[in-house]
Amino acid sequence: MIYYLRQFPKFDPSGNAFGISRTVRDQGGWRACFRRIADRTSARLSPTCVEQDLANVIALIERAKERATPVLVGIDGRSGTGKSTFAVALATATRALLIEGDAFYAGGAALRRDTAQQRADACIDRPKLRLTLRELKAGRATSYRAFDWDAFDGSLSNPAVLVQPREVIIVEGVYGCHPDLMDILDIKVLLRIPDALREQRLVTREGSIGPWERQWHEAEDWYFSHLAVDATFDLILN
């Protein structure tokens, strides 16, 4: 069971030593954050359900640590399933470094005329993301320039984001468990909620769903029906 609330504190890669939003840390950690969300939401969802989902992933992480560290965790799912919120809570609980997949967006700002498969292939700069994760997996600091969502003109932000390896590294976002990344991910998690609720959340978040958004939703449809199928994940959270 997943919470999704856009006003949840966002990850700040240049923040404190844990790589976790200072706001989340100062407000009492992930349990306190989710309880405040539960108090505000009208969905009547129990924070204990979120805690159980987190506990399940943390158990996988602890087992993976027995084999080697760093442990790389991929969190994938359709837009609107609550990946970012869940990943921040997990990163706070495990003192992990959190990498946002949206930082590696490479699909451009214009409407595209290619196929859903081609859009799914182009959406994320996977070679750059893979290189970043490989360096961290090897215990080396690295940097990357993120897509500038404020400019939204295809440019990359300045300065580059510098990240230090930690015992647990989380990458979250659509395509976060792409087959091109499978060999370097230790744990692969899929988040899923009913389509009607997910679409309602997207409308609430974006205000409206236009042609630009729909082209990427079509790409997601192709990706999750052809590449990121259930059998590729270690854990599916409904």
Beta strands, then each sheet from edge to edge (+ up, - down):
strand 1: 71-77
strand 2: 97-100
strand 3: 142-144
strand 4: 161-163
strand 5: 168-172
strand 6: 187-191
strand 7: 235-237
sheet 1: 2+ 5+ 1+ 6+ 7+
sheet 2: 3+ 4-
end
